[in-house]
Amino acid sequence: MAGRGITVLNVAEKPSVAKSVSNILSRNQGLRVRDGRSRYNRIFEFNYTIRGQPCNMLFTSVIGHLMELEFDDRYRKWHSCDPADLFQAPVHKSVPEDKKDIKRTLEEEARRCQWLVLWLDCDREGENIAFEVVDVCTAANPRLTIKRARFSALIDREIHQAVQNLVEPNKWFADAVDARQEIDLRIGASFTRFQTMLMKDAFVIDTVTDGRNIVLSYGPCQFPTLGFVVERYWEIQAHEPENFWSINCSHRSEEGVATFNWGRGHLFDYTYAVIIYEMCIEEPTATVTNVRQQEKLKYPPHPLSTIELEKRASRYFRMSSEHTMKVAEELYQGGFISYPRTETDNFSSRTDLHAIVQEQQGHPEWGTYAQRLLDPGAGLWRNPRGGGHDDKAHPPIHPTKFSAGESGWSQDHRRLYELVVRHFLACVSKPAVGAETTVEIDIAGELFSACGRVILEKNYLDVYPYESWGGSMIPPYTIDQQFIPTTLTLDPGVTRPPPLLSEADLLSCMDKEGIGTDATMHDHIKKLLDRFYATKDASMRFTPTNLGEALVMGYDDMGYKLWKPYLRAVMERDMKSVSEGTKSKAEVLDTSLQQMKDCFLDARLNKVKLLEAMAIFFERSNRVGSEEQNATGEVVRRCGLCQESDMVLKKNRDGNFMVGCLGYPQCRSVVWLPGSVSEAVVTTNTCNNCTPGPVYLIQFKFRQLEIPPNYDVNHLGCIGGCDEILTQLTEICGTGSRMPARARGPTAPTSNTNQPARARGPTASTSNANHTNPRQAVCLHCQETGHSSNECPSQTRRSRNAQYPGMNQQSGESSVSCSSCGAPCVLRTANTANNRGRKFYSCQSQECNFFVWEDNLNNGSGGRSFTRSNSSTPTPSRGRNGGRGPRGRGRSGSNSSNGTFVTATGDPVSGRRCYTCGDPSHFANVCPNRGL
């Protein structure tokens, strides 16, 4: 057969659709079935004629999207880059591993075909999937002729008409989905990584059993949806009940009872209400001032769109929107209803509405009503009113096949099918007709009114039990008639807050503000529940969880309304413009992503607001390194150690600034910064000296009292190793805790073998010793506690001019002893700019700071020893944060102005003193008087 005509590859969006269309086109004659590479996506073969052209039809399917949009491997790991980079990181579409078999089937079949006919769902998403199929098939066979079948229901007349009227696929629709996918991926990934790494380990989040696995996701549609829920909840919380009073009047006669409502409604001023009420009591005679009688109509609903289907199923059956769409999709695939994803709510003139009604005449429940509709003598028929929406793709949802109930249907299938049928029958019916009577009376100058209604013709209400039109009879009255009210009371009342949002309310808010589409709204609502941002009670009403409220509160406190619908609504309008061809995909991507990147950078600068909001609802976590490991910062450079992740500026849990690798704990590269830094911000300027670049310069601000007077408070510096000023300040001020009060405890060891290794930076540590409180240590001389070895009373008369032997007679090596404690010194190598490579001896004791240059031993220069002025204060050292405190101190017991300081490697730093108290024996960053 293939030799006499052309071979056509047909691709549907789901296996069930491929089977249904194949059955319809083949009329179940000569239909052959074989397996493809994927066991779920079989291939149907049959013969068919398209516009006189004999065709060998091969019909297979995909399962939803064939491809996924994702970042390049370089950016896919959470710690691989600064989240801000994701706004411009390379992305690509590819077939995931679990769909490679489907791809192979398409490639193999496409190679032996001349035509490719796309039977994907006829909406934007389906059009995008269609182009994914085109990309795969044309890569295997570039000579394929591409055609598109457009249909709205899996019924004979729709399918045959579609295949005989093939069209070109719509690239604009596909581009609109591509734009949405890329925008959502970039915004979602950047914000999700940011807020998850910032907070999930910083707090004990008890919404899930394992807080370490929680993902604090952010979606550009999901978050405004959460905003609606939280905003209503805040309105309820902010509501303050207020008392009011109203005057109520009733009149009973032989014909019945009429209840009159006060024209003022109610008053909040009790005194004013009492005065008016007393006036009415004094002159209680009521005079009828007006009687109006008029015909009222209650119109049937508009034809059924997706949003209206979800809202009504929620109200009538308490079905979630997500479950409603699942059931509707199954009814559509079974051929019982038309395509359930549509914004259209008016039928075109080409739709044969009578034919749809005729199919329902045999139903035991509404068949009689359908017969009345088709009877011209009954006068019940009325062409449906349009709701003003038309997506140009699908008609409103309507029944396409008669069913009195299928054996495999659940109760929800039955109820939803019944709703679709009854809704359609109602919208082609006349409105209900009622006679309404309004009576107005005057009592002491105050106006009251009563209303009664009688239903004359129920019309569509006969088939649509979901709606009612309450009617109440009132006695007849005539103008100027007078009577004494049966009751006249002053009744109290209290204002009430609005109710929590129901699912129908939430869908209305999303629809009104343009959040999501008819095909995606239910997904956004489901994600709120899946992410534990909100809960839904038995009444289908939403309450935000602590986590959801904290996130919205944090962004709200920043002043940026990221939880409001405005930004996303603009994006949705832009994407609609792409689908209409009035804007390009590139234009929308550039505008939307730049706007959201600005918001992201602002949010990160104000991340303390998020932390403060979370702290209101959750306890701080005691997990080691939680903030240090997960708090993200601004990128400074590429990590030279692992060469995979970025080095970012951030603070550790002690509040000290550092530049660490995002690959921690796998990569432990870190550069510690001076402890005197109060503020640090990465700039867009780069260093011209350090390689590999770029190395971004950091704008530092130092605390004035913790740096010498000849250094500027503001400094634009580089951490790449070329910045002498930063190196000097690191040596002078150290990198440890800035205040003694922040120490963990007087005897707590400060080393931490699990901390990141130091990268090449302003300084390089030569020691990692544990420091303890000298008052708790045992003196090396008298073996007593309470003082350090260099303050021992037995040593106070010891000469300060110790001898330094040159060579050890037995080993031939230099042997130098500390002039304070007598302990042997170790030989070290300096690493500062001025003395790099120079050898020196220093004392091993933690209480001494003795040192001597090796080359000075030959020329007779002595060593120097300095003691601490406050031995009860732990010396900042390379402890838990890997930093080093100032090793140099003033001369022992000296308070004179000519005291000498030395750097970590013994370089003299003369003429400097504490700028808090003036003591030359220590610097301001460890001054015991600081903060007093």
MOLINUR-V768969 format. One record per backbone hydrogen bond with DSSP energy under -1.0 kcal/mol. CO is the residue of the C=O (numbers start at 0). NH is the residue of the N-H. E is the energy in kcal/mol with one decimal. If there is no record, write none. Layout:
co: {CO & CO}
nh: {NH & NH}
e: {E & E}
This chain:
co: {5 & 6 & 6 & 7 & 8 & 9 & 10 & 11 & 12 & 13 & 14 & 15 & 16 & 17 & 18 & 19 & 20 & 21 & 25 & 31 & 33 & 42 & 43 & 44 & 45 & 47 & 49 & 52 & 53 & 54 & 55 & 56 & 57 & 58 & 59 & 67 & 69 & 71 & 72 & 76 & 81 & 82 & 83 & 84 & 89 & 91 & 93 & 95 & 96 & 98 & 99 & 100 & 101 & 102 & 103 & 104 & 105 & 106 & 109 & 113 & 114 & 115 & 116 & 117 & 120 & 122 & 123 & 124 & 125 & 126 & 127 & 128 & 129 & 130 & 131 & 132 & 133 & 134 & 136 & 140 & 144 & 146 & 147 & 151 & 152 & 154 & 155 & 156 & 157 & 158 & 159 & 166 & 169 & 170 & 171 & 172 & 173 & 174 & 175 & 176 & 177 & 178 & 179 & 180 & 181 & 182 & 183 & 184 & 185 & 186 & 187 & 188 & 189 & 190 & 191 & 192 & 193 & 194 & 195 & 198 & 201 & 202 & 209 & 210 & 214 & 218 & 220 & 221 & 222 & 223 & 224 & 225 & 226 & 227 & 228 & 229 & 230 & 231 & 232 & 233 & 241 & 243 & 244 & 245 & 247 & 248 & 249 & 249 & 250 & 255 & 257 & 259 & 260 & 261 & 263 & 266 & 268 & 269 & 270 & 271 & 272 & 273 & 274 & 275 & 276 & 277 & 278 & 285 & 286 & 287 & 289 & 291 & 293 & 295 & 297 & 303 & 304 & 305 & 306 & 307 & 308 & 309 & 310 & 311 & 312 & 312 & 319 & 320 & 321 & 322 & 323 & 324 & 325 & 326 & 327 & 328 & 329 & 330 & 331 & 335 & 335 & 341 & 344 & 347 & 350 & 351 & 352 & 353 & 354 & 356 & 357 & 359 & 362 & 365 & 366 & 367 & 368 & 369 & 374 & 379 & 388 & 397 & 405 & 409 & 410 & 411 & 412 & 413 & 414 & 415 & 416 & 417 & 418 & 419 & 420 & 421 & 422 & 425 & 427 & 429 & 431 & 432 & 432 & 433 & 434 & 435 & 436 & 437 & 438 & 439 & 439 & 440 & 441 & 442 & 445 & 446 & 447 & 448 & 449 & 451 & 453 & 456 & 457 & 458 & 459 & 459 & 463 & 471 & 477 & 480 & 482 & 486 & 488 & 490 & 492 & 500 & 501 & 502 & 503 & 504 & 505 & 506 & 507 & 508 & 509 & 516 & 516 & 519 & 520 & 521 & 522 & 523 & 524 & 525 & 526 & 527 & 527 & 528 & 532 & 534 & 536 & 539 & 540 & 542 & 544 & 545 & 546 & 547 & 548 & 549 & 550 & 551 & 552 & 553 & 555 & 559 & 560 & 564 & 565 & 566 & 567 & 568 & 569 & 570 & 571 & 572 & 573 & 574 & 575 & 576 & 576 & 577 & 583 & 584 & 585 & 586 & 587 & 588 & 589 & 590 & 591 & 592 & 593 & 594 & 595 & 596 & 597 & 598 & 599 & 600 & 601 & 603 & 605 & 606 & 607 & 608 & 609 & 610 & 613 & 618 & 622 & 624 & 625 & 626 & 633 & 635 & 636 & 644 & 645 & 646 & 646 & 647 & 649 & 651 & 655 & 656 & 657 & 658 & 659 & 660 & 662 & 662 & 668 & 669 & 670 & 673 & 675 & 678 & 680 & 684 & 694 & 696 & 697 & 698 & 699 & 700 & 700 & 702 & 703 & 707 & 712 & 714 & 716 & 722 & 723 & 724 & 725 & 726 & 727 & 728 & 729 & 733 & 738 & 739 & 751 & 756 & 772 & 774 & 778 & 783 & 787 & 788 & 791 & 792 & 794 & 807 & 812 & 815 & 817 & 822 & 825 & 827 & 829 & 831 & 834 & 837 & 838 & 839 & 840 & 841 & 849 & 850 & 851 & 853 & 855 & 863 & 869 & 876 & 878 & 883 & 890 & 895 & 900 & 902 & 906 & 908 & 913 & 918 & 922 & 923 & 926 & 928}
nh: {55 & 113 & 114 & 57 & 116 & 59 & 118 & 61 & 63 & 17 & 18 & 19 & 20 & 21 & 22 & 23 & 24 & 25 & 28 & 44 & 42 & 33 & 58 & 31 & 56 & 54 & 52 & 49 & 5 & 47 & 7 & 45 & 9 & 43 & 11 & 93 & 91 & 74 & 75 & 79 & 84 & 85 & 86 & 87 & 71 & 69 & 67 & 98 & 99 & 102 & 103 & 104 & 105 & 106 & 107 & 108 & 109 & 110 & 112 & 144 & 8 & 146 & 10 & 148 & 122 & 126 & 127 & 128 & 129 & 130 & 131 & 132 & 133 & 134 & 135 & 136 & 137 & 138 & 140 & 143 & 115 & 117 & 166 & 338 & 154 & 158 & 159 & 160 & 161 & 162 & 163 & 147 & 173 & 174 & 175 & 176 & 177 & 178 & 179 & 180 & 181 & 182 & 183 & 184 & 185 & 186 & 187 & 188 & 189 & 190 & 191 & 192 & 193 & 194 & 195 & 196 & 197 & 198 & 199 & 202 & 620 & 204 & 212 & 213 & 216 & 222 & 224 & 225 & 226 & 227 & 228 & 229 & 230 & 231 & 232 & 233 & 234 & 235 & 236 & 237 & 494 & 492 & 266 & 490 & 488 & 259 & 485 & 486 & 257 & 252 & 250 & 248 & 448 & 264 & 265 & 244 & 272 & 273 & 274 & 275 & 276 & 277 & 278 & 279 & 280 & 281 & 282 & 482 & 441 & 479 & 439 & 437 & 435 & 433 & 431 & 396 & 308 & 309 & 310 & 311 & 312 & 313 & 314 & 315 & 316 & 318 & 323 & 324 & 325 & 326 & 327 & 328 & 329 & 330 & 331 & 332 & 333 & 335 & 334 & 399 & 400 & 305 & 386 & 350 & 352 & 355 & 356 & 357 & 358 & 359 & 360 & 362 & 366 & 369 & 370 & 371 & 372 & 373 & 377 & 429 & 344 & 337 & 408 & 413 & 414 & 415 & 416 & 417 & 418 & 419 & 420 & 421 & 422 & 423 & 424 & 425 & 426 & 428 & 381 & 459 & 297 & 455 & 456 & 295 & 453 & 293 & 451 & 291 & 449 & 288 & 289 & 447 & 286 & 445 & 442 & 262 & 440 & 260 & 438 & 436 & 434 & 432 & 460 & 461 & 462 & 463 & 466 & 452 & 480 & 287 & 285 & 249 & 247 & 245 & 243 & 541 & 505 & 506 & 507 & 508 & 509 & 510 & 511 & 512 & 514 & 519 & 520 & 523 & 524 & 525 & 526 & 527 & 528 & 529 & 530 & 532 & 533 & 531 & 544 & 542 & 539 & 502 & 536 & 534 & 548 & 549 & 550 & 551 & 552 & 553 & 554 & 555 & 556 & 557 & 558 & 561 & 563 & 568 & 569 & 570 & 571 & 572 & 573 & 574 & 575 & 576 & 577 & 578 & 579 & 581 & 582 & 580 & 587 & 588 & 589 & 590 & 591 & 592 & 593 & 594 & 595 & 596 & 597 & 598 & 599 & 600 & 601 & 602 & 603 & 604 & 605 & 606 & 608 & 610 & 611 & 612 & 613 & 614 & 617 & 203 & 625 & 628 & 629 & 630 & 648 & 695 & 646 & 638 & 661 & 635 & 636 & 659 & 657 & 654 & 651 & 672 & 649 & 670 & 647 & 663 & 665 & 666 & 660 & 758 & 658 & 676 & 702 & 700 & 698 & 696 & 686 & 682 & 716 & 680 & 714 & 677 & 678 & 705 & 706 & 710 & 701 & 699 & 697 & 726 & 727 & 728 & 729 & 730 & 731 & 732 & 733 & 674 & 741 & 742 & 754 & 669 & 775 & 785 & 782 & 778 & 790 & 791 & 794 & 795 & 797 & 811 & 807 & 824 & 821 & 817 & 841 & 839 & 836 & 835 & 837 & 829 & 853 & 827 & 851 & 825 & 842 & 863 & 840 & 856 & 860 & 850 & 872 & 878 & 881 & 734 & 893 & 898 & 908 & 905 & 902 & 900 & 917 & 913 & 925 & 926 & 929 & 931}
e: {-2.9 & -2.7 & -1.8 & -3.1 & -2.7 & -2.8 & -3.3 & -2.0 & -1.9 & -2.0 & -2.1 & -2.3 & -2.8 & -2.0 & -2.3 & -2.1 & -2.9 & -2.4 & -1.7 & -3.1 & -3.1 & -2.4 & -3.2 & -3.0 & -2.6 & -2.8 & -1.9 & -2.4 & -1.9 & -2.2 & -2.4 & -1.7 & -3.7 & -2.9 & -2.2 & -2.0 & -2.5 & -2.3 & -1.0 & -1.7 & -2.4 & -1.4 & -1.3 & -1.6 & -1.9 & -2.3 & -2.8 & -1.8 & -1.4 & -1.9 & -2.3 & -2.1 & -2.2 & -2.5 & -2.6 & -2.5 & -2.6 & -1.4 & -1.5 & -2.4 & -2.5 & -2.9 & -2.1 & -2.6 & -1.7 & -2.4 & -2.1 & -2.2 & -2.1 & -1.7 & -1.3 & -2.2 & -2.2 & -2.2 & -1.8 & -2.7 & -2.9 & -1.1 & -2.1 & -1.5 & -2.9 & -2.4 & -2.9 & -3.0 & -1.5 & -2.4 & -2.6 & -1.6 & -2.2 & -2.2 & -1.4 & -2.8 & -1.5 & -2.6 & -2.1 & -1.6 & -2.4 & -2.6 & -2.1 & -3.0 & -2.3 & -2.6 & -2.8 & -2.4 & -2.5 & -2.5 & -2.3 & -2.5 & -2.0 & -2.3 & -2.3 & -2.4 & -2.2 & -2.7 & -2.1 & -2.4 & -1.6 & -1.6 & -2.4 & -1.2 & -2.6 & -1.2 & -1.5 & -1.1 & -1.7 & -2.9 & -1.7 & -2.1 & -2.2 & -1.7 & -1.3 & -2.6 & -2.7 & -1.9 & -2.0 & -2.8 & -2.1 & -2.0 & -2.4 & -2.5 & -2.3 & -2.5 & -2.8 & -3.0 & -2.4 & -3.0 & -1.9 & -1.6 & -2.5 & -2.9 & -2.4 & -1.5 & -1.9 & -1.3 & -1.8 & -2.7 & -2.4 & -2.6 & -2.3 & -2.1 & -2.4 & -2.7 & -1.8 & -1.9 & -2.2 & -2.2 & -1.6 & -2.0 & -2.0 & -3.1 & -2.7 & -2.8 & -3.0 & -3.0 & -2.2 & -3.0 & -2.3 & -2.4 & -2.4 & -2.6 & -2.4 & -1.8 & -2.2 & -3.1 & -1.7 & -1.6 & -2.6 & -2.1 & -1.5 & -2.5 & -2.7 & -2.3 & -1.7 & -2.2 & -2.3 & -2.5 & -1.4 & -2.5 & -1.8 & -2.7 & -1.2 & -2.6 & -1.3 & -1.4 & -1.5 & -1.2 & -1.8 & -2.5 & -1.3 & -1.7 & -1.4 & -1.4 & -1.6 & -2.0 & -1.9 & -2.0 & -2.2 & -1.6 & -1.3 & -1.7 & -2.2 & -2.1 & -1.3 & -2.0 & -2.7 & -2.5 & -2.3 & -2.4 & -2.3 & -2.3 & -2.4 & -3.0 & -2.6 & -1.9 & -2.7 & -2.3 & -2.2 & -1.8 & -2.3 & -1.5 & -2.3 & -2.4 & -2.1 & -3.4 & -2.5 & -2.3 & -2.7 & -2.9 & -2.4 & -2.5 & -1.5 & -2.2 & -1.9 & -2.2 & -2.8 & -3.0 & -2.7 & -3.3 & -2.7 & -3.0 & -3.3 & -2.8 & -2.4 & -2.1 & -1.4 & -1.1 & -1.4 & -1.6 & -1.9 & -3.1 & -3.2 & -1.9 & -2.5 & -2.4 & -2.6 & -2.9 & -2.7 & -2.3 & -2.0 & -2.4 & -2.4 & -2.6 & -2.7 & -2.2 & -2.7 & -1.2 & -2.1 & -1.8 & -1.9 & -2.0 & -2.1 & -1.3 & -1.2 & -2.6 & -2.5 & -2.4 & -1.3 & -1.1 & -1.9 & -2.3 & -2.0 & -1.5 & -2.3 & -2.8 & -2.7 & -2.6 & -2.1 & -1.9 & -2.7 & -2.6 & -2.1 & -2.4 & -2.6 & -1.0 & -1.3 & -2.4 & -1.5 & -2.6 & -1.9 & -1.8 & -2.7 & -2.1 & -2.3 & -2.6 & -2.0 & -1.9 & -1.8 & -1.9 & -1.1 & -2.0 & -1.0 & -1.0 & -1.9 & -2.5 & -2.5 & -2.1 & -2.6 & -2.4 & -1.8 & -1.9 & -2.2 & -2.3 & -2.0 & -1.7 & -2.4 & -2.7 & -2.1 & -2.6 & -2.4 & -1.9 & -1.4 & -1.3 & -2.1 & -2.0 & -2.6 & -2.2 & -2.5 & -2.1 & -2.6 & -2.7 & -1.6 & -3.1 & -1.6 & -2.6 & -2.5 & -3.0 & -3.5 & -2.5 & -2.5 & -3.4 & -1.3 & -2.0 & -2.7 & -2.0 & -2.3 & -1.4 & -2.6 & -2.5 & -3.0 & -1.4 & -1.3 & -1.3 & -1.8 & -3.6 & -2.4 & -1.5 & -2.5 & -2.2 & -3.1 & -2.8 & -2.5 & -2.8 & -2.9 & -1.6 & -2.2 & -3.3 & -1.8 & -1.9 & -1.0 & -1.5 & -2.9 & -3.6 & -3.0 & -1.8 & -2.7 & -2.4 & -1.9 & -2.0 & -2.6 & -2.9 & -1.7 & -3.5 & -2.0 & -2.0 & -1.6 & -1.0 & -1.7 & -1.2 & -1.2 & -2.8 & -1.4 & -1.3 & -1.8 & -1.2 & -1.3 & -2.4 & -3.3 & -2.8 & -1.2 & -2.9 & -1.8 & -2.2 & -2.6 & -1.0 & -2.5 & -2.9 & -1.8 & -3.4 & -2.0 & -2.3 & -1.8 & -2.6 & -3.3 & -1.1 & -1.5 & -2.2 & -1.7 & -2.4 & -1.6 & -1.2 & -2.2 & -1.1 & -3.9 & -1.7 & -2.1 & -1.6 & -1.1 & -2.3 & -1.2 & -1.3 & -1.5 & -1.8}
